[in-house]
Amino acid sequence: MDEQEVCSHITAVKDVKLSKDYVCEECIKHHTEWMHLRVCQTCGQTLCCDDSPQKHMTKHYHESKHPVISSAEPGERWLWCYPDEVFVEY
């Protein structure tokens, strides 16, 4: 990643956290379904994306203010910063 082209939230991520289990933790609790999974780079929680009915990762961001997520999808290697709306492939 070129640090000059990305925000400070993304440059602060030194080791990308990966999903431990390939499930949305909140969807499992509430018996709902998900489309794709994302991993919070602050706390490591795995939650569903905005294409999913419950949009748990975006809800997590609004509640926690944890700024950066990564994709938990196989073959996808990217980070997204919510406050700065920056997308970076790595």
Backbone as numpy.savetxt, mean C-alpha at the origin, in Angstrom:
# Nx Ny Nz CAx CAy CAz Cx Cy Cz
15.61 4.04 -7.67 14.77 5.23 -7.67 15.65 6.48 -7.67
15.29 7.45 -8.45 15.99 8.72 -8.47 15.34 9.61 -7.41
16.09 9.89 -6.34 15.52 10.63 -5.21 15.09 12.04 -5.58
15.63 12.61 -6.66 15.24 13.96 -7.06 13.85 13.98 -7.69
13.36 12.86 -8.17 12.08 12.83 -8.86 10.93 12.34 -7.98
11.24 11.92 -6.77 10.20 11.39 -5.90 10.10 12.20 -4.61
9.03 11.98 -3.90 8.78 12.73 -2.68 9.60 12.18 -1.50
9.65 12.94 -0.44 10.40 12.53 0.75 9.81 11.31 1.42
8.49 11.10 1.29 7.87 9.91 1.89 8.40 8.64 1.24
8.50 8.65 -0.07 8.98 7.46 -0.79 10.48 7.28 -0.58
11.26 8.36 -0.60 12.70 8.20 -0.39 13.01 7.72 1.02
12.09 7.90 1.96 12.29 7.41 3.33 12.14 5.89 3.42
11.52 5.25 2.42 11.36 3.80 2.41 12.68 3.19 1.98
13.36 2.51 2.91 14.67 1.92 2.61 14.53 0.45 2.22
13.66 -0.27 2.89 13.40 -1.68 2.59 11.90 -1.84 2.41
11.48 -2.24 1.22 10.05 -2.39 0.94 9.49 -3.58 1.71
8.44 -3.30 2.49 7.76 -4.36 3.24 6.90 -5.17 2.28
6.92 -6.48 2.46 6.13 -7.37 1.62 4.97 -7.95 2.42
3.98 -8.47 1.74 2.83 -9.08 2.40 3.23 -10.41 3.01
2.84 -10.62 4.26 3.12 -11.90 4.93 2.10 -12.95 4.51
0.85 -12.53 4.39 -0.24 -13.41 3.97 -0.95 -12.72 2.82
-1.31 -13.49 1.83 -1.95 -12.90 0.66 -3.46 -12.76 0.87
-3.83 -11.97 1.88 -5.23 -11.71 2.19 -5.37 -10.27 2.69
-6.55 -9.70 2.50 -6.86 -8.41 3.12 -7.29 -8.71 4.56
-6.53 -8.20 5.51 -6.81 -8.47 6.91 -8.22 -8.02 7.32
-8.67 -6.89 6.83 -10.00 -6.37 7.18 -11.11 -7.13 6.46
-10.91 -7.48 5.19 -11.93 -8.25 4.47 -12.15 -9.61 5.13
-11.10 -10.23 5.62 -11.22 -11.51 6.32 -12.09 -11.33 7.57
-11.83 -10.28 8.34 -12.59 -10.01 9.57 -14.08 -9.79 9.28
-14.37 -9.10 8.16 -15.76 -8.69 7.86 -16.43 -9.55 6.78
-15.74 -10.62 6.36 -16.29 -11.55 5.36 -16.68 -10.85 4.06
-15.78 -9.94 3.61 -15.99 -9.27 2.33 -14.90 -9.72 1.36
-15.03 -9.33 0.10 -14.08 -9.75 -0.93 -13.19 -8.59 -1.35
-12.04 -8.93 -1.91 -11.11 -7.92 -2.39 -10.67 -8.24 -3.81
-10.11 -7.22 -4.47 -9.58 -7.37 -5.83 -8.06 -7.54 -5.77
-7.35 -6.50 -5.35 -5.89 -6.50 -5.30 -5.45 -6.07 -3.91
-4.22 -6.43 -3.56 -3.73 -6.14 -2.23 -2.58 -5.14 -2.25
-2.50 -4.36 -1.19 -1.46 -3.36 -1.00 -0.86 -3.53 0.39
0.40 -3.11 0.54 1.09 -3.22 1.83 1.48 -1.83 2.30
1.08 -1.50 3.52 1.45 -0.22 4.13 2.95 -0.28 4.44
3.69 0.71 3.99 5.13 0.72 4.20 5.54 1.28 5.55
4.58 1.72 6.35 4.86 2.16 7.71 4.69 1.02 8.69
3.53 0.34 8.62 3.22 -0.69 9.62 3.20 -2.11 9.06
3.24 -2.27 7.74 3.27 -3.59 7.14 1.93 -4.26 6.96
0.84 -3.57 7.29 -0.49 -4.16 7.15 -0.84 -4.37 5.68
-1.43 -5.53 5.36 -1.88 -5.84 4.01 -3.39 -5.64 3.93
-3.81 -4.77 3.00 -5.21 -4.44 2.85 -5.56 -4.31 1.37
-6.86 -4.23 1.07 -7.33 -4.21 -0.32 -7.24 -2.82 -0.95
-7.21 -2.82 -2.28 -7.04 -1.60 -3.07 -8.38 -0.89 -3.31
-8.30 0.22 -4.05 -9.50 1.01 -4.35 -10.42 0.36 -5.37
-9.97 -0.69 -6.07 -10.86 -1.44 -6.95 -11.73 -2.41 -6.16
-11.39 -2.60 -4.90 -12.16 -3.49 -4.02 -13.32 -2.72 -3.41
-14.43 -3.40 -3.12 -15.60 -2.69 -2.60 -15.35 -1.89 -1.32
-14.52 -2.39 -0.41 -14.33 -1.73 0.88 -13.17 -0.73 0.92
-12.27 -0.78 -0.04 -11.15 0.16 -0.14 -10.41 0.31 1.20
-10.06 -0.82 1.80 -9.48 -0.79 3.14 -8.14 -0.05 3.24
-7.29 -0.14 2.21 -6.00 0.55 2.33 -6.17 2.06 2.34
-7.05 2.59 1.52 -7.28 4.03 1.54 -7.89 4.45 2.87
-8.79 3.65 3.41 -9.35 3.95 4.74 -8.24 3.94 5.79
-7.32 2.98 5.69 -6.18 2.90 6.61 -5.35 4.18 6.52
-5.08 4.65 5.31 -4.32 5.90 5.15 -5.03 7.06 5.84
-6.33 7.22 5.61 -7.06 8.35 6.19 -7.08 8.28 7.72
-7.12 7.08 8.26 -7.13 6.92 9.72 -5.74 7.06 10.33
-4.72 6.49 9.68 -3.38 6.42 10.26 -2.42 7.50 9.78
-2.69 8.04 8.58 -1.79 8.98 7.90 -0.47 8.32 7.50
-0.41 7.00 7.42 0.77 6.31 6.90 0.80 6.58 5.40
1.84 7.24 4.88 1.78 7.80 3.54 2.03 6.87 2.36
2.86 5.83 2.51 3.30 5.07 1.35 2.83 3.62 1.40
2.37 3.13 0.24 1.98 1.73 0.09 2.74 1.12 -1.08
2.77 -0.20 -1.10 3.32 -0.92 -2.25 2.28 -1.93 -2.70
2.46 -2.43 -3.90 1.60 -3.49 -4.38 2.04 -4.80 -3.75
1.07 -5.64 -3.41 1.36 -7.00 -2.92 1.13 -8.01 -4.04
0.82 -7.51 -5.23 0.53 -8.39 -6.36 1.82 -8.97 -6.95
1.82 -10.26 -7.27 3.00 -10.88 -7.87 3.42 -10.16 -9.15
4.70 -9.88 -9.27 5.23 -9.24 -10.46 5.12 -7.73 -10.48
4.40 -7.13 -9.54 4.28 -5.67 -9.48 5.26 -5.14 -8.45
6.05 -4.16 -8.85 7.04 -3.57 -7.96 6.91 -2.04 -8.04
6.00 -1.50 -7.23 5.80 -0.06 -7.23 5.41 0.44 -5.85
5.59 1.74 -5.67 5.20 2.44 -4.44 4.28 3.59 -4.82
3.35 3.89 -3.93 2.43 5.02 -4.11 2.44 5.84 -2.83
2.55 7.16 -2.99 2.47 8.07 -1.85 1.13 8.77 -1.90
0.31 8.56 -0.88 -1.01 9.19 -0.84 -0.94 10.72 -0.78
-0.23 11.32 0.17 -0.31 12.79 0.26 0.28 13.52 -0.94
1.32 12.97 -1.55 1.96 13.65 -2.68 1.49 13.12 -4.04
0.68 12.06 -4.02 0.16 11.42 -5.24 1.31 11.11 -6.22
2.32 10.43 -5.70 3.49 10.06 -6.49 3.52 8.54 -6.62
3.75 8.08 -7.85 3.85 6.66 -8.18 5.26 6.38 -8.68
5.91 5.35 -8.13 7.27 5.03 -8.52 7.40 3.52 -8.67
7.90 3.08 -9.82 8.24 1.66 -9.99 9.66 1.48 -9.50
9.94 0.32 -8.92 11.31 0.07 -8.45 11.79 -1.28 -8.91
